[in-house]
């Protein structure tokens, strides 16, 4: 059951994050390794207003419709979200091929500026004790673009996990589903 939405408390942004050089990939995303594989950077432009893109990341009813690498989904009944600085998101990633393969995801929201910024770390649990729990740091920034579009700048450390040994491909597959959700929302 999702928690009721609480007002977002703005947090002062500590200035711009330096942008790494990136190489282009298909579907409007660019990916690049930063600091010799210590961090990845994903830039993606969505054909939707910033508020809609941001909401897809924090609204439990939307997050469950698009999030997860290829082969995994998020059952809507598992999503909890308290989208504010000091808040959290919790949900379960479930294998589409074998629903007994499940991994809990616990996100701690360190900085939240509504419609602009999400800074968090996510603990992704092991599947049936087969692997290790991974902690992933994330920074997502949302920028207005021309014609009502939104540019998302995502930075993530390069942690690997048995669900997601290729974070770039995982984000690409998730963002393809997010594109579809956003088109239906407009």
Phi and psi restraints in degrees (value plus and minus 20) as a CYANA .aco file:
   2 UNK   PHI     -98.3   -58.3
   2 UNK   PSI     124.5   164.5
   3 UNK   PHI     -99.2   -59.2
   3 UNK   PSI     132.0   172.0
   4 UNK   PHI     -85.1   -45.1
   4 UNK   PSI     127.7   167.7
   5 UNK   PHI     -86.3   -46.3
   5 UNK   PSI     119.5   159.5
   6 UNK   PHI    -133.8   -93.8
   6 UNK   PSI     134.0   174.0
   7 UNK   PHI     -80.3   -40.3
   7 UNK   PSI     123.6   163.6
   8 UNK   PHI    -105.0   -65.0
   8 UNK   PSI     110.5   150.5
   9 UNK   PHI    -114.1   -74.1
   9 UNK   PSI      96.8   136.8
  10 UNK   PHI     -81.6   -41.6
  10 UNK   PSI     126.3   166.3
  11 UNK   PHI    -143.9  -103.9
  11 UNK   PSI     117.9   157.9
  12 UNK   PHI     -83.6   -43.6
  12 UNK   PSI     107.9   147.9
  13 UNK   PHI     -96.7   -56.7
  13 UNK   PSI     114.6   154.6
  14 UNK   PHI    -111.3   -71.3
  14 UNK   PSI      16.4    56.4
  15 UNK   PHI      75.1   115.1
  15 UNK   PSI     148.6   188.6
  16 UNK   PHI     -90.6   -50.6
  16 UNK   PSI     130.0   170.0
  17 UNK   PHI    -111.3   -71.3
  17 UNK   PSI     111.4   151.4
  18 UNK   PHI     -77.0   -37.0
  18 UNK   PSI     118.6   158.6
  19 UNK   PHI    -114.7   -74.7
  19 UNK   PSI     108.6   148.6
  20 UNK   PHI     -97.5   -57.5
  20 UNK   PSI     140.2   180.2
  21 UNK   PHI     -91.8   -51.8
  21 UNK   PSI     120.2   160.2
  22 UNK   PHI    -148.1  -108.1
  22 UNK   PSI     137.9   177.9
  23 UNK   PHI    -129.3   -89.3
  23 UNK   PSI     127.0   167.0
  24 UNK   PHI     -96.3   -56.3
  24 UNK   PSI     128.6   168.6
  25 UNK   PHI    -150.7  -110.7
  25 UNK   PSI     158.7   198.7
  26 UNK   PHI     -89.7   -49.7
  26 UNK   PSI     145.0   185.0
  27 UNK   PHI      44.2    84.2
  27 UNK   PSI       5.9    45.9
  28 UNK   PHI      60.1   100.1
  28 UNK   PSI     -12.6    27.4
  29 UNK   PHI    -120.8   -80.8
  29 UNK   PSI     132.4   172.4
  30 UNK   PHI    -147.9  -107.9
  30 UNK   PSI     121.7   161.7
  31 UNK   PHI    -148.5  -108.5
  31 UNK   PSI     124.1   164.1
  32 UNK   PHI    -172.3  -132.3
  32 UNK   PSI     127.5   167.5
  33 UNK   PHI    -103.1   -63.1
  33 UNK   PSI     121.8   161.8
  34 UNK   PHI    -140.9  -100.9
  34 UNK   PSI     120.6   160.6
  35 UNK   PHI      31.0    71.0
  35 UNK   PSI      35.0    75.0
  36 UNK   PHI      31.4    71.4
  36 UNK   PSI      31.7    71.7
  37 UNK   PHI      62.9   102.9
  37 UNK   PSI     -11.8    28.2
  38 UNK   PHI     -96.4   -56.4
  38 UNK   PSI     -45.4    -5.4
  39 UNK   PHI    -168.8  -128.8
  39 UNK   PSI     126.8   166.8
  40 UNK   PHI    -129.8   -89.8
  40 UNK   PSI     137.5   177.5
  41 UNK   PHI    -153.0  -113.0
  41 UNK   PSI     111.3   151.3
  42 UNK   PHI    -144.8  -104.8
  42 UNK   PSI     109.5   149.5
  43 UNK   PHI    -139.0   -99.0
  43 UNK   PSI     109.7   149.7
  44 UNK   PHI    -162.4  -122.4
  44 UNK   PSI     116.1   156.1
  45 UNK   PHI    -125.6   -85.6
  45 UNK   PSI     107.6   147.6
  46 UNK   PHI    -129.3   -89.3
  46 UNK   PSI     123.6   163.6
  47 UNK   PHI    -105.7   -65.7
  47 UNK   PSI      40.5    80.5
  48 UNK   PHI    -178.1  -138.1
  48 UNK   PSI     133.4   173.4
  49 UNK   PHI     -82.3   -42.3
  49 UNK   PSI     132.3   172.3
  50 UNK   PHI     -73.6   -33.6
  50 UNK   PSI     -62.1   -22.1
  51 UNK   PHI     -81.6   -41.6
  51 UNK   PSI     -57.9   -17.9
  52 UNK   PHI     -90.3   -50.3
  52 UNK   PSI     -60.4   -20.4
  53 UNK   PHI     -85.3   -45.3
  53 UNK   PSI     -67.3   -27.3
  54 UNK   PHI     -78.0   -38.0
  54 UNK   PSI     -66.8   -26.8
  55 UNK   PHI     -79.3   -39.3
  55 UNK   PSI     -54.9   -14.9
  56 UNK   PHI     -82.8   -42.8
  56 UNK   PSI     -44.8    -4.8
  57 UNK   PHI    -104.0   -64.0
  57 UNK   PSI     -44.8    -4.8
  58 UNK   PHI    -133.7   -93.7
  58 UNK   PSI     -36.0     4.0
  59 UNK   PHI    -106.7   -66.7
  59 UNK   PSI      97.7   137.7
  60 UNK   PHI     -76.1   -36.1
  60 UNK   PSI     -56.8   -16.8
  61 UNK   PHI     -88.0   -48.0
  61 UNK   PSI     -43.1    -3.1
  62 UNK   PHI    -115.8   -75.8
  62 UNK   PSI     -60.9   -20.9
  63 UNK   PHI     -74.3   -34.3
  63 UNK   PSI     -61.3   -21.3
  64 UNK   PHI     -89.1   -49.1
  64 UNK   PSI     -35.5     4.5
  65 UNK   PHI    -106.3   -66.3
  65 UNK   PSI     -35.1     4.9
  66 UNK   PHI    -155.2  -115.2
  66 UNK   PSI     -41.4    -1.4
  67 UNK   PHI     -98.4   -58.4
  67 UNK   PSI     124.1   164.1
  68 UNK   PHI     104.5   144.5
  68 UNK   PSI     125.0   165.0
  69 UNK   PHI     -88.4   -48.4
  69 UNK   PSI     142.7   182.7
  70 UNK   PHI     -70.9   -30.9
  70 UNK   PSI     111.6   151.6
  71 UNK   PHI      74.5   114.5
  71 UNK   PSI     -24.3    15.7
  72 UNK   PHI    -151.3  -111.3
  72 UNK   PSI     130.0   170.0
  73 UNK   PHI    -158.4  -118.4
  73 UNK   PSI     151.5   191.5
  74 UNK   PHI    -140.5  -100.5
  74 UNK   PSI      88.5   128.5
  75 UNK   PHI     -81.7   -41.7
  75 UNK   PSI     110.4   150.4
  76 UNK   PHI     -77.2   -37.2
  76 UNK   PSI     -54.8   -14.8
  77 UNK   PHI     -89.4   -49.4
  77 UNK   PSI     -31.1     8.9
  78 UNK   PHI    -112.2   -72.2
  78 UNK   PSI     -28.5    11.5
  79 UNK   PHI    -108.1   -68.1
  79 UNK   PSI     108.5   148.5
  80 UNK   PHI    -145.4  -105.4
  80 UNK   PSI     121.2   161.2
  81 UNK   PHI    -166.5  -126.5
  81 UNK   PSI     112.4   152.4
  82 UNK   PHI    -150.4  -110.4
  82 UNK   PSI      64.6   104.6
  83 UNK   PHI    -102.7   -62.7
  83 UNK   PSI      61.7   101.7
  84 UNK   PHI    -174.2  -134.2
  84 UNK   PSI     142.3   182.3
  85 UNK   PHI     -77.6   -37.6
  85 UNK   PSI     107.4   147.4
  86 UNK   PHI      67.6   107.6
  86 UNK   PSI     -21.4    18.6
  87 UNK   PHI    -106.0   -66.0
  87 UNK   PSI    -181.7  -141.7
  88 UNK   PHI    -174.8  -134.8
  88 UNK   PSI     146.4   186.4
  89 UNK   PHI    -156.3  -116.3
  89 UNK   PSI     119.0   159.0
  90 UNK   PHI    -157.3  -117.3
  90 UNK   PSI     117.1   157.1
  91 UNK   PHI    -183.4  -143.4
  91 UNK   PSI     154.8   194.8
  92 UNK   PHI    -138.4   -98.4
  92 UNK   PSI     109.0   149.0
  93 UNK   PHI    -109.7   -69.7
  93 UNK   PSI     108.9   148.9
  94 UNK   PHI    -145.8  -105.8
  94 UNK   PSI     112.9   152.9
  95 UNK   PHI     -86.1   -46.1
  95 UNK   PSI     111.7   151.7
  96 UNK   PHI     -89.4   -49.4
  96 UNK   PSI     -53.1   -13.1
  97 UNK   PHI     -98.5   -58.5
  97 UNK   PSI     -53.1   -13.1
  98 UNK   PHI    -162.3  -122.3
  98 UNK   PSI      71.5   111.5
  99 UNK   PHI     -78.9   -38.9
  99 UNK   PSI     -30.7     9.3
 100 UNK   PHI     -97.7   -57.7
 100 UNK   PSI     -36.0     4.0
 101 UNK   PHI    -104.7   -64.7
 101 UNK   PSI      84.6   124.6
 102 UNK   PHI    -152.5  -112.5
 102 UNK   PSI     125.3   165.3
 103 UNK   PHI    -155.4  -115.4
 103 UNK   PSI     102.8   142.8
 104 UNK   PHI     -93.0   -53.0
 104 UNK   PSI     122.7   162.7
 105 UNK   PHI    -142.0  -102.0
 105 UNK   PSI     106.1   146.1
 106 UNK   PHI    -144.3  -104.3
 106 UNK   PSI      90.9   130.9
 107 UNK   PHI    -125.8   -85.8
 107 UNK   PSI     107.6   147.6
 108 UNK   PHI    -123.2   -83.2
 108 UNK   PSI     100.4   140.4
 109 UNK   PHI    -108.0   -68.0
 109 UNK   PSI      88.4   128.4
 110 UNK   PHI    -104.4   -64.4
 110 UNK   PSI     -56.2   -16.2
 111 UNK   PHI    -161.0  -121.0
 111 UNK   PSI     113.1   153.1
 112 UNK   PHI    -158.2  -118.2
 112 UNK   PSI     106.1   146.1
 113 UNK   PHI    -146.0  -106.0
 113 UNK   PSI      92.0   132.0
 114 UNK   PHI     -71.0   -31.0
 114 UNK   PSI     112.6   152.6
 115 UNK   PHI      46.4    86.4
 115 UNK   PSI     -13.5    26.5
 116 UNK   PHI    -150.3  -110.3
 116 UNK   PSI     -62.4   -22.4
 117 UNK   PHI    -170.6  -130.6
 117 UNK   PSI     116.9   156.9
 118 UNK   PHI    -153.1  -113.1
 118 UNK   PSI     102.3   142.3
 119 UNK   PHI    -142.2  -102.2
 119 UNK   PSI     108.0   148.0
 120 UNK   PHI    -174.0  -134.0
 120 UNK   PSI     148.9   188.9
 121 UNK   PHI    -148.1  -108.1
 121 UNK   PSI     122.4   162.4
 122 UNK   PHI    -139.6   -99.6
 122 UNK   PSI     110.7   150.7
 123 UNK   PHI    -120.9   -80.9
 123 UNK   PSI      99.4   139.4
 124 UNK   PHI    -127.6   -87.6
 124 UNK   PSI      97.4   137.4
 125 UNK   PHI     -94.6   -54.6
 125 UNK   PSI     141.1   181.1
 126 UNK   PHI     -92.5   -52.5
 126 UNK   PSI     131.3   171.3
 127 UNK   PHI    -107.9   -67.9
 127 UNK   PSI      97.6   137.6
 128 UNK   PHI      25.6    65.6
 128 UNK   PSI      22.0    62.0
 129 UNK   PHI      37.4    77.4
 129 UNK   PSI       2.0    42.0
 130 UNK   PHI    -104.6   -64.6
 130 UNK   PSI     -38.2     1.8
 131 UNK   PHI    -160.9  -120.9
 131 UNK   PSI    -175.6  -135.6
 132 UNK   PHI    -133.5   -93.5
 132 UNK   PSI     137.1   177.1
 133 UNK   PHI     -96.9   -56.9
 133 UNK   PSI     118.0   158.0
 134 UNK   PHI    -135.0   -95.0
 134 UNK   PSI     122.5   162.5
 135 UNK   PHI    -130.4   -90.4
 135 UNK   PSI     105.4   145.4
 136 UNK   PHI    -141.0  -101.0
 136 UNK   PSI     110.2   150.2
 137 UNK   PHI    -113.9   -73.9
 137 UNK   PSI     118.5   158.5
 138 UNK   PHI    -153.4  -113.4
 138 UNK   PSI     125.8   165.8
 139 UNK   PHI    -157.3  -117.3
 139 UNK   PSI     100.7   140.7
 140 UNK   PHI    -140.7  -100.7
 140 UNK   PSI     105.1   145.1
 141 UNK   PHI    -139.9   -99.9
 141 UNK   PSI     117.9   157.9
 142 UNK   PHI    -134.8   -94.8
 142 UNK   PSI     105.3   145.3
 143 UNK   PHI    -146.0  -106.0
 143 UNK   PSI     116.6   156.6
 144 UNK   PHI     -86.3   -46.3
 144 UNK   PSI     120.4   160.4
 145 UNK   PHI    -145.1  -105.1
 145 UNK   PSI     151.2   191.2
 146 UNK   PHI     -83.6   -43.6
 146 UNK   PSI     138.4   178.4
 147 UNK   PHI      39.3    79.3
 147 UNK   PSI      13.4    53.4
 148 UNK   PHI      51.3    91.3
 148 UNK   PSI       0.6    40.6
 149 UNK   PHI    -115.8   -75.8
 149 UNK   PSI     148.6   188.6
 150 UNK   PHI    -152.3  -112.3
 150 UNK   PSI     114.4   154.4
 151 UNK   PHI    -122.3   -82.3
 151 UNK   PSI     106.8   146.8
 152 UNK   PHI    -124.1   -84.1
 152 UNK   PSI     108.2   148.2
 153 UNK   PHI    -131.5   -91.5
 153 UNK   PSI      95.7   135.7
 154 UNK   PHI    -136.9   -96.9
 154 UNK   PSI     111.9   151.9
 155 UNK   PHI    -144.3  -104.3
 155 UNK   PSI     114.9   154.9
 156 UNK   PHI    -164.5  -124.5
 156 UNK   PSI     122.2   162.2
 157 UNK   PHI     -87.1   -47.1
 157 UNK   PSI     143.2   183.2
 158 UNK   PHI    -109.8   -69.8
 158 UNK   PSI       9.8    49.8
 159 UNK   PHI     -78.8   -38.8
 159 UNK   PSI     125.5   165.5
 160 UNK   PHI    -133.9   -93.9
 160 UNK   PSI     137.4   177.4
 161 UNK   PHI    -171.4  -131.4
 161 UNK   PSI     136.9   176.9
 162 UNK   PHI     -81.4   -41.4
 162 UNK   PSI     -46.2    -6.2
 163 UNK   PHI     -94.5   -54.5
 163 UNK   PSI     -56.4   -16.4
 164 UNK   PHI    -157.7  -117.7
 164 UNK   PSI      63.5   103.5
 165 UNK   PHI    -105.7   -65.7
 165 UNK   PSI     -25.2    14.8
 166 UNK   PHI    -152.7  -112.7
 166 UNK   PSI      65.9   105.9
 167 UNK   PHI     -79.9   -39.9
 167 UNK   PSI     -53.6   -13.6
 168 UNK   PHI     -81.5   -41.5
 168 UNK   PSI     -67.4   -27.4
 169 UNK   PHI     -86.0   -46.0
 169 UNK   PSI     -56.2   -16.2
 170 UNK   PHI     -83.3   -43.3
 170 UNK   PSI     -66.2   -26.2
 171 UNK   PHI     -84.6   -44.6
 171 UNK   PSI     -60.4   -20.4
 172 UNK   PHI     -78.5   -38.5
 172 UNK   PSI     -66.5   -26.5
 173 UNK   PHI     -87.2   -47.2
 173 UNK   PSI     -60.1   -20.1
 174 UNK   PHI     -83.2   -43.2
 174 UNK   PSI     -63.4   -23.4
 175 UNK   PHI     -88.1   -48.1
 175 UNK   PSI     -49.1    -9.1
 176 UNK   PHI     -83.1   -43.1
 176 UNK   PSI     -62.8   -22.8
 177 UNK   PHI     -88.4   -48.4
 177 UNK   PSI     -56.9   -16.9
 178 UNK   PHI     -84.0   -44.0
 178 UNK   PSI     -60.7   -20.7
 179 UNK   PHI     -74.2   -34.2
 179 UNK   PSI     -65.7   -25.7
 180 UNK   PHI     -83.2   -43.2
 180 UNK   PSI     -64.2   -24.2
 181 UNK   PHI     -81.7   -41.7
 181 UNK   PSI     -64.4   -24.4
 182 UNK   PHI     -84.2   -44.2
 182 UNK   PSI     -58.2   -18.2
 183 UNK   PHI     -81.4   -41.4
 183 UNK   PSI     -59.2   -19.2
 184 UNK   PHI     -90.5   -50.5
 184 UNK   PSI     -45.6    -5.6
 185 UNK   PHI     -99.4   -59.4
 185 UNK   PSI     -39.6     0.4
